[in-house]
């Protein structure tokens, strides 16, 4: 059975290394989003990578 926790709790556990697993579906009622921020000079290479590797 999957344990349901708050997004704040999972972030805290991830930062300390207490949690290293998959987070999908752990926080019902919340939407998970991922963000990548990188220098402009690397953006095009990352775009190509993302397009060529469309699966998570």
Secondary structure, 3 states (H helix, E strand, C coil): CCCCCCHHHHHHHHHHCCCCCCCCCCCCCCCCCCCCCCCHHHHHHHHHHHHHCCCC
